[in-house]
């Protein structure tokens, strides 16, 4: 296996489960553990499992400062986004059929919006500025008489940029519209205080915050009350909002991960911030490297850089012992470059050239140094191979060249 | 990306030892040099292929080749593979090279076949350029 020798800088995609979390999860599976069904009310196996689920719910609520009764377990942030967007739209469709979102949302919001369009809803997709930010003013201007929901992400997964939830929420409150926020990238990275944030629904994921994959949660505000139509019907679990036997080991994992996140957020931040600073300083010594996303308005754990005249997938192949991701078309099945980078108005070639580095709790300084040195080397080598770099050095403006686009 | 070992090896070898794998340039204004450049930066791949030929009997033989490629790993590997096929071939033989040969040599996945098509186009253009100078 090459896993050990590969430096992992793709924390925004997923994080490893913190060993403390894994050992806690293990206590809820086997015959000598608490394996019961939390919905079993008639014996201690059920009661114990239910206790564990409720304790985990408190840990999640505690991290974002809400009432535990406002947390609904889901299979992940994708399901939470689906439940929020479709759930609100379908429940309140008699009040209106217009939804506002943005072009750089995660597919877990964009695809439900597309589905709602097929069901007769109307969706406005706001354009981010060139730094990847959606401005409150844009939301205000997009609101119509029939608008029922605004769904915007907190931290963009490709860029790490932050939207101003307070300012946007004040606008939605004033207009009497629900505000859903995808906060999959936020937990453990920035403070979230739902007791003061004017947000009605918020999606969370465990596996971006050192918890297991396959579990997430949706915050559904009680006051003022938000109602949603369920997507999954069955035993009426989670107060009818999400049926299906709860998975205590997963839930306990998410709870423990979020409990640790609360305790260690500051330490994680200080560490990651130092890596970000170092990485930025050194990577920007490479000529024609461009940061994607507003540097003054982003989290330090995600850094998205385009290296002009080099194609992203070849760069990833060159960085073979480093796990990162790219906005390049060639790494996706669709052969389209990142829709997020395109929405920023970046030229396609810069989207093709982008690499997302994301750091986390288990990153160390020597990994950062090693990556930087390999990065410098590989970008140089690929540019030696690049006809575009050669033309650039010859003083040719690539924008004036007539390309053969087949 | 499920690349074959052949693509990965070819890419890495080319990257690590560009001179040995014919990365470079000829002066395009020289009479015995033909240049072909295909693709577009916005599409994510550009291949530049140059051939240096000599007359031999009633045809011309490719004596040397240089290339540069901007693109994904399989685009770079495809160019590099093509270059190896070209040296020593007559122009007529070179014209017969089909993208399928590159696909087979590198075991390209279906989604990357366009890389081999681009490579085939680059040699056609380079030969055209060369012949227009003779």
Contacts between the chains, C-beta under 8 A, distances in Angstrom:
chain1	res1	chain2	res2	distance
A	309	B	70	6.7
A	310	B	70	7.3
A	311	B	44	5.7
A	311	B	45	6.9
A	311	B	70	5.7
A	311	B	71	5.1
A	311	B	72	5.7
A	311	B	75	7.6
A	313	B	1	7.3
A	313	B	72	3.9
A	313	B	73	5.9
A	314	B	11	7.3
A	314	B	71	6.5
A	314	B	72	5.5
A	314	B	73	5.1
A	314	B	75	7.5
A	314	B	76	5.8
A	317	B	8	7.2
A	317	B	11	5.8
A	317	B	12	7.8
A	317	B	72	7.8
A	317	B	73	4.1
A	318	B	15	6.0
A	320	B	12	7.5
A	328	B	44	6.6
A	328	B	72	7.1
A	329	B	44	5.2
A	330	B	1	7.7
A	330	B	44	6.1
A	330	B	71	7.7
A	330	B	72	3.6
A	330	B	73	7.8
A	330	B	74	8.0
A	331	B	1	6.6
A	333	B	111	6.9
A	335	B	111	7.1
A	337	B	44	7.0
A	347	B	42	7.2
A	348	B	41	7.4
A	348	B	42	3.9
A	348	B	43	7.7
A	348	B	44	7.7
A	349	B	41	3.9
A	349	B	42	5.7
A	349	B	44	7.7
A	352	B	41	7.5
A	352	B	42	7.9
A	352	B	44	4.4
A	378	B	15	7.6
A	381	B	15	5.3
A	381	B	16	7.6
A	381	B	18	7.2
A	382	B	15	7.0
A	384	B	18	5.8
A	384	B	23	6.7
A	385	B	14	7.1
A	385	B	15	6.9
A	385	B	18	6.3
A	385	B	23	5.6
A	385	B	68	5.8
A	385	B	69	6.1
A	385	B	70	7.6
A	385	B	76	6.4
A	386	B	68	6.2
A	386	B	69	7.4
A	386	B	70	4.4
A	387	B	37	6.6
A	387	B	46	5.4
A	387	B	47	7.4
A	387	B	48	3.9
A	387	B	68	4.1
A	387	B	69	6.9
A	387	B	70	5.8
A	388	B	41	5.9
A	388	B	46	6.0
A	388	B	70	4.8
A	389	B	70	7.7
A	390	B	25	6.6
A	390	B	48	7.8
A	390	B	68	6.0
A	398	B	41	6.1
A	403	B	39	7.2
A	403	B	40	3.5
A	403	B	41	7.0
A	403	B	42	7.4
A	403	B	46	7.5
A	404	B	37	7.3
A	404	B	38	5.2
A	404	B	39	6.8
A	404	B	40	6.8
A	404	B	121	7.9
A	405	B	39	7.8
A	405	B	40	4.6
A	405	B	42	7.6
A	405	B	43	6.2
A	406	B	38	7.3
A	406	B	39	7.4
A	406	B	43	7.8
A	406	B	117	7.9
A	406	B	118	7.5
A	406	B	121	7.3
